[in-house]
Every structure is written in C-alpha cells, then in structure tokens.
Amino acid sequence: MNPFASYRMLITPLSPIHVGTGESYEPTNYVIEDGVLHEFDTGAVMAALSAADRKVLEEIGNRRPDTGMIEALQRFFYERREALMGHAIQRIPVLPGVAGFYEKRVKQTANREADGKKVVNRLEIDRTSFNPVTRLPVLFGSSLKGAMRTALLDGVNGGRPAQERKGLHEFQGRLFRYFDENARPHLSLELDPMRLVQLSDAAWSGEPGLPAAQVHLAVNRKKVEVKDQQGSVRKSQAEAKELYQILECTPGWRYRAFSGQINLQLVDGVAEKDRSGNRQIPVANLRFDAAQVARACNDFYRPILEEECRLLHQRGFLDATWYKAIQQFLATTQTKLKRGDAFLLRVGRHSGAESVTLNGVRNIKIMKGKDEKPEYLEAAKTLWLAGDEKDQSTNLLPFGWLLVELQPLDGSATDWPELEAACRPHLSTARAFKDKLAGQQVRLEQAKADAEARRREEEEKARQATEEEAQRRREDEEHQARLSALTPNLRRIEEFKADFTTRVEQLRGGKDRQNTDYHQRAQKLAKDALDGADWTTEEKCAAADAIAKWLPLVVERIDKEALKKLKLGTLRGNP
C-alpha cells in the first residue's frame, strides 16, 4: 500500500510574488539600462573591464569603507555599463519608473539628513527566492506549507478568540491537538497534523524565453483616507518618511509558472496509541486530505482577496486591468474552486497582516507617532502594494496571490484552457521584453567580443612586456658578468659607451655643444689612457675606438682635426 496520497501542484501567480531570501542585487553587481537589469558577477567584471579600469576599481576598493567609497563604486559600474552589459549572467525587466529612479539615484551624490549627515542612496534590490543553478525563481515548500497551515488553523478555530497568552505553540497546539496542559511533556510536535503534509519546493516551469521576474517598487498606502485639520489627505508613516523597497518579483498571470509536489501521509493503518497508551499520531479528524486543504485555503483566502480588491478599487489604488481580470477569473473558476481542484493561496512579503493571522484572533500592532504607544487592532491600517513610482497612487497591485491546482501524481497532467486563456493577454509586456533582448543580442554580443578582444590584446601586451623585461634582466646580468670579467680600464670604456648610447637616444638626432660634459668626458678618457702607466696597448686601442665612434654622434663639429687633438693615433700606437 502506498503510504502517501501524492499530487502535483501546478501554480499560477496572480499578482507579483516576492519570497525573500536575504540576498540582494547590489549596485556593484548590476546595471540598469533601457528597462533591463543586467546582473554580472566578479568574473564578468574582470572580463569586461580594461586593465586601466581594473586598476581604478582596485584603487576604489582600497579606500576606507565609507559612504564615499560606496558612491564611487556605484558610479564606477554605472559609467562602464556598456562594457558590462555584454557579460551579464542574467537579464530581467525593470519598470520604467524603477529604471528612472535608479538612474537618478546612481548619478546623485548621497542625500543629506536634516543634521547634515550624509545618507547613501540605497539601491539594493531584494531578490526573490531562486534556484542558484538555473537562476530561475522558486517557491519554497515551507512558504506554501505555512500559508496552508494558517488556513487550516483558521478553519479549525472557527473565528473564536484565543484563550492562550503564553505563546504561539500553546494556541496552535490546542487547535491541532499536539499540546496538552495536563500531559508531560506539554508539547508533542510529532502529533502536529501538518507533519503529515509534505511539500517540495515548486520549481519554475513557465514558458521558456519569457522573463521569469520583474523589478517593482513596494509602496505603502493607507486603507482609509484620513484628512488633517486643514483638509489635506494624511499619508501613512511609511509614505511620509518616503520609505520604499525595491523588490524582484515573480510577475502575475503566468500560467502554471511553478510546479511542485504535495504528499499527504496516510496513517490509517497505524495504531492510535503506543504500548504505553500515549497517542502517537495526529487525531483522525485532523488528518487532512487534499479536499480539506483546498477547501480551507479557499474559505480563508478568497474573502481576503475579494475584500482587498473591493477596498483597493474603492480607494482608486488598484490597476483597472488587473481588477477586471481577477473578477472574471473568480467568476469562471467557481466550479473548480468549490470542487477543490484548485485553491487560492497567499505567500511572500507584503501578503498583509490579515493573510497571516486568524479570524477572531488578530491583534495587529499599529505603530503611532513618536513617543506614542502602539495600538492593537483586528486589521492593519495600511497596505504595501507593487508599483512603478514611489509616489504612485493608481495602477497598483497587491502582492502574493497564487492559484494552486492539485492533480493526482499517478496520472497525466490535464490542461486548463480557460485559465491559460485568462493569462494570455497579460503576456504582451513579457513577449515585448523577449523581443527587445533578441534585438539587443547582436550589440551585446559584439560588446562582449570587443571586450574579450581588448582583454586578449592587453594580455598579449602584458606577456610581451614581461618577456621583454625578462630579456632585459638577462642581458643586464650577462652585461654585468662581462664587466666583472674585464679589467678596470676596460670596464670604464664599456661604461663610457653605455653612457654615450643613452645620450644619443636622449638627443634624438640633436647634438651637444663642444666642451660640454660629454666632450669633456671623452677628453678625460683619452688623456687618462695616454698618461696612465697601468693602461695596456689593448686597452688604449679600445679607448681610441670608443671615442672615435661615439663622440661625433653626441657632440657637434667633431671632425678629423678635433679627433686628432685627442691623440687617438698615439693611443693606437701610430707615430
């Protein structure tokens, strides 16, 4: 007997989804250009940048790690975005407002607070959960299971207030029957019915070639319009402080963009109690089957979705196209939702306090102004919404809504043409982005090829310079070895020739005047060779030859008469 009832989960995001991981796109490993975020890694930086740029980057990196260094790094990569874009390891679309926000901020110097303190322009983009190999989004099984748990707990609780004041497990343990105040130990997690519900991570399975993510701004808006004494609309605290977040999200209306698996462990054949009389499996009425999971999720999340849509539409915040689409979707999926073939779920950041707390139990902390105590209410006063501009108040979207289909794992997956048709109109932007990237591909590939050719040329020049330097060192060593083997007089002649060779290069075709330094050095060498008792005939001839060759090349008007005055003939042994 199969110990599990197993189902494939086919998941369609209905609105932007952000499941955080603690990782971010840093402005030192991405650039935004023409509505595209180009992510690159350290290897790409080394491949794309010239040797001179790498030297500048190293100099910036060696500075004191303060706001000035961060600003310099941001500008450095932005100014070299053309070179880096060709080496991107991933490209995702960015809404126009976000792209403009990035460009404005990266070009600015840091903002300043009222006290004059510099504040760095925060351009980190929080990443949604992703597979590190494919770099495609993934929905963690733990996120999905947590959302299901909330709905199942709500169904068991039935809207009653909590009796417990000791903590989370006491309340949940009473509802799910794994906490008993009269037993020791109180907490028996093995009796938690959710341990029988096992979910895999849901991998990306969306249409190949289309972007799997998009960058949004998360903005905070009041649910109810509040006006001050002057009649002006009062902003939320987050709005007033211009708080925002830049989030990478999975876009909505992607037909079956994720697929995973849910296993419901079957324990009907297992004894309720062990030999000591202690219960060893969750109680029978809490061993949830697929229909119960689906029904609980729809009963809990659908009213929240409908109320949120009503409120956002009433406030004028909601994107009209999305609102119309979700209304049509709810109307046309009634049968499948009621039958439990599919259910609504809400996951990820900014799902809203109502979606993560139970009816009748909510006690949401509402922060007040400075020095004011917070209050606790049954509903939040604000919503975080996905937008394009930080001051946007229309065409906004809620976060986190999913549709989950359950199909038996042992059969073939069946299509849902109506759902696919509902998603299709929302793909035009994604397809346009795909076409844009295809159009840019030639230019980006050429930029990459140019950078690689430049790097190879630099490497070849560096190799040649290294070889030439090594050759110079060898020649210097050989020259020093030869000098060491010479007599002091011959070493002096060699040094004379070396100095005159250098002077010829310096003069570049010009010549020194007579009786200046180099002329005097030749005169002195000739005199010392004539008068020196320790000069051999060979050494005197070598001195004469060196003077005759090099002096005319360095000093002007050195003719036969001028050389004769130096008595070079006498040095050579001629009368």
C-alpha positions as CSV (number, residue, x, y, z in Angstrom):
1,M,0.0,0.0,0.0
2,N,1.3,3.5,-1.0
3,P,1.9,5.4,2.3
4,F,1.2,8.7,0.6
5,A,-1.6,10.4,-1.4
6,S,0.6,12.3,-3.8
7,Y,-0.4,15.3,-6.1
8,R,1.3,17.5,-8.5
9,M,1.0,21.2,-7.7
10,L,0.6,23.5,-10.7
11,I,0.9,27.1,-9.5
12,T,-0.2,30.2,-11.4
13,P,0.9,33.5,-9.8
14,L,-2.0,36.0,-10.0
15,S,0.0,39.1,-8.7
16,P,3.6,39.9,-8.0
17,I,5.2,37.4,-5.7
18,H,8.3,38.1,-3.6
19,V,9.6,35.3,-1.3
20,G,12.7,36.8,0.4
21,T,16.0,35.1,0.9
22,G,18.1,37.8,2.5
23,E,20.0,38.1,-0.8
24,S,20.1,41.3,-2.9
25,Y,21.3,42.6,-6.2
26,E,23.9,45.1,-5.1
27,P,24.6,48.1,-7.3
28,T,28.1,46.7,-7.6
29,N,26.9,43.6,-9.5
30,Y,24.2,45.0,-11.7
31,V,23.4,47.9,-14.0
32,I,20.1,49.1,-15.4
33,E,19.9,50.3,-19.0
34,D,16.8,50.8,-21.2
35,G,14.5,49.0,-18.8
36,V,16.7,45.9,-18.4
37,L,18.6,44.9,-15.2
38,H,21.9,43.2,-16.3
39,E,23.3,41.1,-13.5
40,F,27.0,40.3,-13.6
41,D,29.5,38.5,-11.4
42,T,33.1,39.1,-10.4
43,G,34.3,37.0,-13.4
44,A,32.3,39.2,-15.8
45,V,33.9,42.3,-14.3
46,M,37.4,41.0,-14.8
47,A,36.5,40.0,-18.4
48,A,34.7,43.2,-19.3
49,L,36.9,45.9,-17.9
50,S,40.2,47.1,-19.3
51,A,43.4,46.9,-17.3
52,A,43.2,50.7,-16.6
53,D,39.6,50.3,-15.3
54,R,40.5,47.3,-13.1
55,K,43.3,49.5,-11.6
56,V,40.7,52.2,-10.9
57,L,38.4,49.7,-9.3
58,E,41.2,48.3,-7.2
59,E,42.0,51.9,-6.0
60,I,38.4,52.5,-5.0
61,G,38.2,49.2,-3.2
62,N,41.2,50.1,-1.2
63,R,39.6,53.2,0.2
64,R,38.1,53.5,3.6
65,P,34.8,51.7,3.6
66,D,32.5,54.7,4.0
67,T,29.7,56.3,2.1
68,G,32.1,58.0,-0.3
69,M,33.6,54.6,-1.3
70,I,30.1,53.1,-1.9
71,E,29.1,56.1,-4.0
72,A,32.3,55.8,-6.0
73,L,31.6,52.1,-6.7
74,Q,28.1,52.8,-7.8
75,R,29.2,55.4,-10.2
76,F,32.1,53.3,-11.4
77,F,29.9,50.5,-12.6
78,Y,27.2,52.7,-13.9
79,E,29.7,54.7,-16.1
80,R,31.0,51.4,-17.5
81,R,27.6,49.8,-18.0
82,E,28.1,49.4,-21.8
83,A,31.1,47.2,-21.3
84,L,29.5,45.1,-18.5
85,M,26.1,44.5,-20.2
86,G,27.5,42.1,-22.7
87,H,28.8,39.9,-19.9
88,A,25.6,39.7,-18.0
89,I,24.7,36.3,-16.4
90,Q,21.0,37.3,-16.2
91,R,18.7,40.0,-17.6
92,I,15.3,40.9,-16.1
93,P,12.8,43.6,-16.9
94,V,12.6,46.7,-14.8
95,L,9.5,49.0,-14.8
96,P,10.2,52.5,-16.3
97,G,9.7,54.3,-13.0
98,V,12.1,52.0,-11.2
99,A,14.7,52.4,-14.0
100,G,14.4,56.2,-13.8
101,F,14.6,56.1,-10.0
102,Y,17.8,54.0,-10.3
103,E,19.4,56.4,-12.9
104,K,18.6,59.5,-10.9
105,R,19.9,58.0,-7.6
106,V,23.1,56.5,-9.0
107,K,24.1,59.8,-10.5
108,Q,23.4,61.7,-7.3
109,T,25.7,62.4,-4.5
110,A,24.4,61.0,-1.2
111,N,21.3,62.6,0.3
112,R,21.7,64.5,3.5
113,E,19.6,64.4,6.6
114,A,18.4,67.5,8.4
115,D,21.5,67.5,10.6
116,G,23.8,67.4,7.5
117,K,24.7,63.8,7.9
118,K,25.2,62.0,4.5
119,V,22.9,59.1,3.7
120,V,23.9,56.7,1.0
121,N,21.4,56.2,-1.9
122,R,20.2,52.7,-1.2
123,L,20.0,50.8,-4.5
124,E,19.9,47.3,-3.3
125,I,17.2,45.2,-4.9
126,D,15.9,42.4,-2.7
127,R,15.9,39.1,-4.6
128,T,13.0,36.7,-4.7
129,S,13.8,33.1,-3.9
130,F,15.6,31.4,-6.8
131,N,17.4,28.3,-7.8
132,P,21.2,29.1,-7.7
133,V,21.9,26.8,-10.6
134,T,19.2,27.9,-13.1
135,R,18.8,31.4,-11.5
136,L,15.1,31.0,-12.0
137,P,12.6,31.7,-9.3
138,V,11.4,29.0,-6.9
139,L,8.6,28.9,-4.3
140,F,9.8,27.3,-1.1
141,G,7.7,24.4,0.1
142,S,8.0,26.0,3.6
143,S,6.3,29.2,2.4
144,L,3.5,27.2,0.7
145,K,3.0,25.0,3.7
146,G,3.0,27.9,6.1
147,A,0.2,29.6,4.1
148,M,-1.8,26.3,4.1
149,R,-1.2,25.9,7.8
150,T,-2.7,29.4,8.5
151,A,-5.8,28.5,6.5
152,L,-6.2,25.1,8.2
153,L,-5.8,26.6,11.7
154,D,-8.4,29.2,10.8
155,G,-10.8,26.5,9.7
156,V,-10.4,24.6,13.0
157,N,-10.6,27.7,15.1
158,G,-13.8,28.9,13.5
159,G,-13.3,32.6,14.3
160,R,-13.1,32.1,18.1
161,P,-10.8,34.3,20.2
162,A,-7.6,32.9,21.5
163,Q,-7.6,31.7,25.2
164,E,-3.9,31.4,25.5
165,R,-1.5,34.2,26.5
166,K,1.6,32.0,26.7
167,G,2.7,31.9,23.2
168,L,2.2,30.6,19.7
169,H,2.6,26.9,20.3
170,E,0.0,26.8,23.1
171,F,-2.6,28.3,20.8
172,Q,-1.8,26.3,17.7
173,G,-1.1,23.1,19.8
174,R,-4.6,23.3,21.3
175,L,-6.2,23.7,17.8
176,F,-4.1,20.9,16.3
177,R,-4.1,18.8,19.4
178,Y,-0.4,18.5,19.9
179,F,-0.3,20.5,23.1
180,D,-1.9,19.2,26.3
181,E,-1.6,21.2,29.6
182,N,-2.4,18.0,31.6
183,A,0.3,15.9,30.0
184,R,4.1,15.8,30.3
185,P,5.7,17.0,28.2
186,H,3.2,19.6,27.1
187,L,4.5,19.9,23.6
188,S,4.4,16.9,21.3
189,L,5.3,18.1,17.8
190,E,5.1,14.6,16.4
191,L,1.4,14.9,16.9
192,D,1.1,18.1,14.8
193,P,-1.1,17.1,11.8
194,M,1.0,19.3,9.5
195,R,3.9,16.8,9.8
196,L,1.7,14.5,7.6
197,V,1.7,17.3,4.9
198,Q,4.9,17.3,2.9
199,L,5.6,19.8,0.2
200,S,8.5,20.1,-2.3
201,D,9.9,23.4,-3.4
202,A,8.0,24.5,-6.5
203,A,10.4,25.0,-9.5
204,W,9.9,27.4,-12.3
205,S,8.1,25.8,-15.2
206,G,6.9,28.9,-17.1
207,E,7.1,29.5,-20.8
208,P,10.8,29.3,-22.0
209,G,12.3,32.5,-23.1
210,L,10.0,34.8,-21.3
211,P,11.4,36.7,-18.3
212,A,10.7,34.9,-15.0
213,A,11.0,38.0,-12.8
214,Q,10.4,41.7,-12.8
215,V,11.5,44.6,-10.5
216,H,8.9,46.6,-8.7
217,L,8.8,49.3,-6.0
218,A,6.9,48.3,-2.9
219,V,4.9,51.4,-1.6
220,N,2.8,51.8,1.5
221,R,-0.7,53.3,1.3
222,K,-3.5,53.9,3.9
223,K,-6.6,51.7,3.6
224,V,-8.9,54.6,4.6
225,E,-8.5,58.2,3.6
226,V,-7.7,60.3,6.6
227,K,-7.6,64.1,6.5
228,D,-5.9,66.6,8.8
229,Q,-7.5,69.8,10.2
230,Q,-6.6,71.6,7.0
231,G,-8.4,69.1,4.9
232,S,-5.2,67.6,3.4
233,V,-5.0,63.8,3.0
234,R,-2.8,62.4,5.6
235,K,-0.1,60.0,4.4
236,S,0.9,56.8,6.2
237,Q,4.1,57.0,8.3
238,A,6.0,55.0,5.7
239,E,4.7,57.4,3.0
240,A,5.6,60.4,5.0
241,K,9.1,59.1,5.5
242,E,9.4,58.1,1.9
243,L,10.0,54.5,2.8
244,Y,10.1,52.1,-0.1
245,Q,11.6,48.8,-1.1
246,I,12.9,47.7,-4.5
247,L,11.8,44.1,-4.9
248,E,12.4,41.4,-7.5
249,C,9.1,39.6,-8.0
250,T,7.6,36.8,-10.0
251,P,5.1,38.5,-12.3
252,G,1.4,37.7,-12.1
253,W,-0.8,35.9,-14.6
254,R,1.9,33.3,-15.6
255,Y,0.1,30.1,-16.5
256,R,1.4,27.3,-14.4
257,A,4.7,29.1,-13.8
258,F,5.6,26.8,-11.0
259,S,5.3,23.1,-10.4
260,G,5.9,21.0,-7.3
261,Q,4.5,18.1,-5.3
262,I,2.5,17.6,-2.2
263,N,2.4,14.3,-0.3
264,L,-0.2,13.6,2.3
265,Q,1.0,10.8,4.5
266,L,-1.6,8.1,5.2
267,V,-1.5,6.6,8.7
268,D,-4.9,4.9,8.8
269,G,-3.3,1.6,9.5
270,V,-1.1,2.9,12.3
271,A,-2.2,2.3,15.9
272,E,-3.6,5.5,17.5
273,K,-1.6,4.8,20.7
274,D,1.7,3.2,21.6
275,R,2.1,0.4,24.1
276,S,2.3,2.9,27.0
277,G,-1.1,4.3,26.0
278,N,0.3,7.6,24.6
279,R,-1.1,8.9,21.3
280,Q,1.5,8.6,18.6
281,I,-0.3,10.0,15.5
282,P,-2.4,13.1,14.9
283,V,-6.1,12.8,15.8
284,A,-8.3,11.3,13.0
285,N,-10.3,14.5,12.2
286,L,-7.1,16.5,11.7
287,R,-5.5,14.2,9.2
288,F,-6.2,16.5,6.3
289,D,-6.9,15.2,2.8
290,A,-6.4,17.2,-0.4
291,A,-10.1,18.3,-0.5
292,Q,-9.9,19.6,3.1
293,V,-6.7,21.5,2.3
294,A,-8.2,23.1,-0.8
295,R,-11.5,24.0,1.0
296,A,-9.7,25.5,4.0
297,C,-7.5,27.7,1.7
298,N,-10.4,28.9,-0.4
299,D,-12.6,29.6,2.7
300,F,-9.8,31.6,4.3
301,Y,-8.1,33.4,1.4
302,R,-10.9,34.1,-1.0
303,P,-12.8,36.5,1.3
304,I,-9.5,38.3,1.9
305,L,-8.8,38.7,-1.8
306,E,-12.3,39.9,-2.5
307,E,-12.3,42.4,0.3
308,E,-8.8,43.7,-0.6
309,C,-9.9,44.1,-4.2
310,R,-13.0,46.0,-3.1
311,L,-11.1,48.3,-0.8
312,L,-8.3,49.0,-3.3
313,H,-10.8,49.6,-6.1
314,Q,-12.8,51.9,-3.9
315,R,-9.6,53.9,-3.0
316,G,-8.6,54.1,-6.6
317,F,-5.3,52.4,-6.0
318,L,-5.9,49.2,-8.0
319,D,-4.8,48.6,-11.5
320,A,-8.0,48.5,-13.5
321,T,-6.9,45.8,-16.0
322,W,-5.8,43.5,-13.1
323,Y,-9.1,44.2,-11.2
324,K,-11.2,43.2,-14.2
325,A,-9.1,40.1,-14.8
326,I,-9.4,38.9,-11.2
327,Q,-13.1,39.4,-11.2
328,Q,-13.5,37.4,-14.4
329,F,-11.2,34.7,-13.0
330,L,-13.1,34.3,-9.8
331,A,-16.4,34.1,-11.8
332,T,-15.1,31.5,-14.2
333,T,-13.3,29.3,-11.7
334,Q,-16.2,28.8,-9.3
335,T,-16.7,25.1,-10.1
336,K,-13.0,24.1,-9.7
337,L,-12.6,26.1,-6.6
338,K,-15.7,24.6,-5.0
339,R,-14.7,21.1,-6.0
340,G,-11.3,21.6,-4.5
341,D,-9.4,21.0,-7.8
342,A,-7.8,24.4,-7.2
343,F,-7.4,26.9,-4.4
344,L,-6.2,30.3,-3.6
345,L,-3.1,30.9,-1.5
346,R,-1.1,33.9,-0.5
347,V,2.7,33.8,0.1
348,G,5.7,36.0,0.5
349,R,6.5,39.5,1.6
350,H,3.7,42.0,2.0
351,S,1.0,39.4,2.0
352,G,-0.8,41.6,4.5
353,A,-1.4,41.0,8.2
354,E,-4.9,39.6,7.6
355,S,-3.4,36.8,5.4
356,V,-1.1,35.6,8.1
357,T,-3.3,35.8,11.1
358,L,-6.6,34.1,12.1
359,N,-10.1,35.5,12.1
360,G,-11.1,36.3,15.6
361,V,-7.6,36.1,16.9
362,R,-6.0,39.1,15.1
363,N,-4.2,41.6,17.3
364,I,-2.2,43.6,14.9
365,K,0.3,46.1,16.3
366,I,-0.2,49.6,14.8
367,M,2.7,51.9,15.3
368,K,1.8,55.5,16.2
369,G,3.8,58.7,16.1
370,K,6.9,59.5,18.1
371,D,6.6,58.9,21.8
372,E,3.1,57.5,21.4
373,K,2.3,53.9,22.4
374,P,1.3,51.5,19.7
375,E,-2.3,50.3,19.5
376,Y,-3.5,46.8,18.7
377,L,-6.4,46.3,16.2
378,E,-8.1,43.5,14.3
379,A,-7.0,44.9,11.0
380,A,-4.0,46.7,9.6
381,K,-4.4,50.4,8.6
382,T,-2.1,50.3,5.6
383,L,-1.1,48.1,2.7
384,W,2.1,47.5,0.8
385,L,1.5,47.5,-2.9
386,A,3.6,46.8,-6.0
387,G,4.1,49.9,-8.2
388,D,6.4,51.7,-10.6
389,E,6.9,55.0,-8.9
390,K,7.4,55.7,-5.2
391,D,4.7,58.4,-5.3
392,Q,2.3,56.4,-7.4
393,S,-1.3,56.1,-6.1
394,T,-3.1,54.4,-9.1
395,N,-2.5,51.3,-11.1
396,L,-1.0,49.5,-8.1
397,L,-1.1,45.7,-7.5
398,P,-1.4,43.6,-4.3
399,F,1.4,41.2,-3.5
400,G,1.4,37.4,-3.1
401,W,-1.6,35.9,-4.7
402,L,-1.4,32.4,-6.2
403,L,-3.7,29.8,-7.7
404,V,-2.7,26.2,-6.9
405,E,-4.1,23.3,-8.9
406,L,-3.9,19.7,-7.5
407,Q,-3.8,16.8,-9.8
408,P,-3.1,13.1,-8.9
409,L,0.6,12.4,-9.4
410,D,-0.1,8.9,-10.9
411,G,-2.0,10.4,-13.9
412,S,-1.1,12.7,-16.7
413,A,-1.5,16.4,-16.2
414,T,-4.6,17.8,-17.8
415,D,-4.7,21.3,-19.3
416,W,-6.9,24.2,-18.1
417,P,-7.6,26.1,-21.4
418,E,-9.7,28.7,-19.7
419,L,-7.0,29.6,-17.2
420,E,-4.4,29.7,-19.9
421,A,-6.6,32.0,-22.0
422,A,-7.1,34.3,-19.0
423,C,-3.3,34.6,-18.6
424,R,-2.5,35.1,-22.2
425,P,-3.5,38.8,-22.5
426,H,-1.1,39.7,-19.7
427,L,2.0,38.3,-21.5
428,S,2.3,41.1,-24.1
429,T,4.9,43.0,-21.9
430,A,6.9,39.8,-21.3
431,R,6.9,39.0,-25.0
432,A,8.0,42.5,-25.9
433,F,10.8,42.2,-23.4
434,K,11.9,38.9,-25.0
435,D,11.9,40.6,-28.5
436,K,13.8,43.6,-27.1
437,L,16.5,41.3,-25.8
438,A,16.7,39.4,-29.1
439,G,17.1,42.8,-30.8
440,Q,19.9,43.8,-28.5
441,Q,21.7,40.4,-28.7
442,V,23.9,41.3,-31.6
443,R,25.0,44.6,-30.0
444,L,25.6,42.9,-26.6
445,E,27.5,40.0,-28.2
446,Q,29.6,42.5,-30.2
447,A,30.3,44.4,-27.0
448,K,31.3,41.2,-25.3
449,A,33.5,40.2,-28.2
450,D,35.2,43.6,-28.3
451,A,35.9,43.4,-24.6
452,E,37.3,39.9,-24.9
453,A,39.5,41.0,-27.9
454,R,40.7,44.0,-25.8
455,R,41.5,41.8,-22.9
456,R,43.4,39.3,-25.1
457,E,45.3,42.2,-26.6
458,E,46.1,43.6,-23.1
459,E,47.2,40.1,-22.0
460,E,49.4,39.7,-25.1
461,K,51.0,43.1,-24.5
462,A,51.5,42.2,-20.8
463,R,53.0,38.9,-21.8
464,Q,55.3,40.6,-24.3
465,A,56.3,43.3,-21.7
466,T,57.0,40.5,-19.2
467,E,59.2,38.7,-21.7
468,E,61.0,41.9,-22.7
469,E,61.6,42.7,-19.1
470,A,62.9,39.2,-18.5
471,Q,65.2,39.6,-21.6
472,R,66.4,42.9,-20.3
473,R,67.2,41.4,-17.0
474,R,69.1,38.6,-18.6
475,E,71.0,41.0,-20.8
476,D,71.8,43.2,-17.8
477,E,73.0,40.1,-15.9
478,E,75.2,39.0,-18.8
479,H,76.5,42.5,-19.2
480,Q,77.4,42.7,-15.5
481,A,79.0,39.3,-15.8
482,R,81.1,40.5,-18.7
483,L,82.0,43.7,-16.9
484,S,83.1,41.7,-13.9
485,A,85.5,39.7,-16.1
486,L,87.1,42.9,-17.5
487,T,90.0,44.9,-16.2
488,P,89.1,48.2,-14.5
489,N,90.2,50.2,-17.6
490,L,88.0,48.1,-20.0
491,R,85.0,48.4,-17.6
492,R,85.5,52.2,-17.8
493,I,85.4,52.0,-21.6
494,E,82.2,49.9,-21.5
495,E,80.6,52.4,-19.2
496,F,81.7,55.2,-21.5
497,K,80.0,53.5,-24.5
498,A,76.8,52.8,-22.5
499,D,76.5,56.4,-21.3
500,F,77.0,57.8,-24.8
501,T,74.5,55.3,-26.2
502,T,71.9,56.6,-23.8
503,R,72.8,60.2,-24.6
504,V,72.3,59.5,-28.4
505,E,68.8,58.2,-27.6
506,Q,68.0,61.3,-25.5
507,L,69.2,63.8,-28.1
508,R,67.0,62.2,-30.9
509,G,69.2,63.4,-33.7
510,G,70.5,66.6,-32.0
511,K,74.0,67.1,-30.6
512,D,75.7,68.7,-27.6
513,R,77.9,71.7,-28.0
514,Q,81.6,71.3,-27.8
515,N,83.4,71.5,-24.4
516,T,80.3,70.5,-22.5
517,D,80.0,67.4,-20.3
518,Y,80.2,64.6,-22.8
519,H,83.0,66.2,-24.8
520,Q,85.0,66.7,-21.6
521,R,84.4,63.1,-20.6
522,A,85.9,61.9,-23.9
523,Q,88.9,64.3,-23.5
524,K,89.5,62.9,-20.0
525,L,89.3,59.3,-21.1
526,A,91.8,60.0,-23.9
527,K,94.2,61.8,-21.5
528,D,94.0,59.1,-18.8
529,A,94.7,56.4,-21.3
530,L,97.7,58.2,-22.7
531,D,99.2,59.1,-19.3
532,G,98.2,56.1,-17.3
533,A,101.0,53.7,-16.6
534,D,98.5,50.8,-16.0
535,W,96.9,51.0,-19.4
536,T,97.9,48.2,-21.8
537,T,98.2,48.7,-25.5
538,E,94.9,46.7,-26.0
539,E,93.1,49.0,-23.5
540,K,94.4,52.2,-25.2
541,C,93.2,51.0,-28.6
542,A,89.8,50.2,-27.2
543,A,89.6,53.7,-25.7
544,A,90.6,55.3,-29.0
545,D,88.0,53.2,-30.9
546,A,85.2,54.1,-28.5
547,I,86.0,57.8,-28.6
548,A,86.2,57.8,-32.4
549,K,82.8,56.1,-32.8
550,W,80.7,57.8,-30.1
551,L,82.0,61.3,-29.7
552,P,80.9,62.5,-33.2
553,L,77.4,61.1,-32.5
554,V,77.0,63.2,-29.4
555,V,79.0,66.4,-29.8
556,E,78.7,68.8,-32.7
557,R,81.6,69.5,-35.2
558,I,83.8,66.6,-34.2
559,D,85.8,66.2,-37.4
560,K,89.2,64.6,-38.1
561,E,91.0,67.7,-36.7
562,A,89.0,67.5,-33.4
563,L,89.8,63.8,-33.1
564,K,93.4,64.4,-33.9
565,K,93.7,66.8,-30.9
566,L,92.7,63.9,-28.7
567,K,95.8,62.0,-29.9
568,L,93.8,58.9,-30.8
569,G,96.6,57.9,-33.3
570,T,99.1,57.9,-30.4
571,L,96.7,55.7,-28.4
572,R,96.6,53.2,-31.3
573,G,100.4,53.1,-31.4
574,N,100.8,55.3,-34.5
575,P,103.6,57.9,-34.6
